[in-house]
Amino acid sequence: MPSAPAILGIEDEAIEEDPQNQHVRLQLDLPQDAEILSVQIRIIHFTYDDARHKWKQHHRIFETHTPEASVTVTRLTAGRYYSFQAAVVNEVDE
């Protein structure tokens, strides 16, 4: 199994006119101990459910299909706070 990658930094990209179509670039430190087929980024954000009085977690997976150390994450909404988690995939699994 490859060791886990680290997110070294997050860079703002140019601001798009559409607030629902923003993007950032993640700089990753990829493991060198296995052949990497792709990088997966889990994109996490929370919304507050007024009716239930609690927070709800939303997430989606973005996969690159290449072993690049610089990944642009798209389809982000302006004004929303996000968390990112990175994983690498080899011939065995994530």
C-alpha angles and dihedrals in degrees: 000000000000118000118251120276122235128224105231098182148343120226126196114234126206112303113251124218091238109075089205093058107057125137143196134195119234120206110211136195101216121202117256095202099086142028106267120211098181146344123240122203119196110209113203132186136159133223128192117239104212093191093055097032094228143099122260123207120222125188142168134185122237114195124194101197087214133076096242121153092211116061129181112212113205139188095053122152120234114244095023122115116230138191122204131205123188131209133171126221126214132172090286104047146284 
